[in-house]
Amino acid sequence: MPTVATVEGVKIQVYANEHPPPHIHLRIAEHQAVMDIETLKVTAGSIPLAKKRKVVKWAKSRQAELRRAFEQAISLEPVEPIE
């Protein structure tokens, strides 16, 4: 489960054994969530609202990189960090 970035303490991760639609996993402390890359909506779990807003703001300009990371992960290719 590569961590592609950390935003305001929230780890953004992609997993190799995943399924469409493209999504990312968010982890901070005891909170976990799954976010759809296209809509930037949380589809499972939850994280604090302030942290979610920071992740959405960060992800808006990086959706193409997040899609690429998801595709690399499920293809078992090395996943590059996202700035």
Secondary structure, 3 states (H helix, E strand, C coil): CCEEEEECCEEEECCCCCCCCCEEEEEECCEEEEEECCCCCEEEEECCHHHHHHHHHHHHCCHHHHHHHHHHHHCCCCCCCCC
